[in-house]
């Protein structure tokens, strides 16, 4: 299968490029006119680099991947749909409601498959939590706390990352994973959200929104507290100390999504379950199964997938709704 990259502005797309190449598919080129990332990837994978999308379309790819600036992805999706080319994007697909509506209109046509790098469903600790929920080990779900801090490393970021109208801000850009997980864990849609986005008045980036806190109520009554920020110190061994805490009527599960910073467990991501009848135990990881890219290719072939169109659209919609409802605060002024 021939595939290409159109829009290469975030390293996440490297996962798709690496997996497609490992599966034996051929990358016919990377299209990007800005930023250093595309050139580095083109050199690593020895594929042509162009700034003109016509060069890509002449190669007739069957699949296109993209980590374009967040606000530009929908127009690439629309072009792919016109050409009957399947499309996989880094998250988020859309940063504004009107762009998400454009994406929904494309997918109603049913001509292509859309994939998104909603990678948390492949996180081993979170997969173990999902299995425990499905087995009823936590009883009836009460609520979740999800913490997703990130390192900023500003010198590694392009200017668009710091502009909310292009990046989407921390709720849309980062919490989209949490909204997807809430739907996956609860089997319910978001009913209500309220929250706060802080502009940290950071030196050199005074208008950059770098912290968000959101309270969520799902339609089935499960509640959640979500937190994300760009304040993780650079000395931390992972991109951030991520955690998901799930409370049920029969127990509680704590998932260390980025591993144990003190390396006491000897593991990466892992889940610790405590129930009424037993002390803490590290949950076994479920079988990995198909990778995210293999899952997407399976859907192209007509097979059911772990992530489908509805998952992608509803997670993005929930993030946009929460962002629209959030109050913006300026700190340190």
Beta strands, then each sheet from edge to edge (+ up, - down):
strand 1: 2-8
strand 2: 26-31
strand 3: 49-50
strand 4: 63-67
strand 5: 86-89
strand 6: 114-116
strand 7: 141-149
strand 8: 190-199
strand 9: 209-218
strand 10: 223-229
strand 11: 243-248
strand 12: 251-256
strand 13: 270-275
strand 14: 278-282
strand 15: 327-330
sheet 1: 3+ 2+ 1+ 4+ 5+ 6+
sheet 2: 14+ 13- 12+ 11- 7+ 10+ 9- 8+ 15+
end
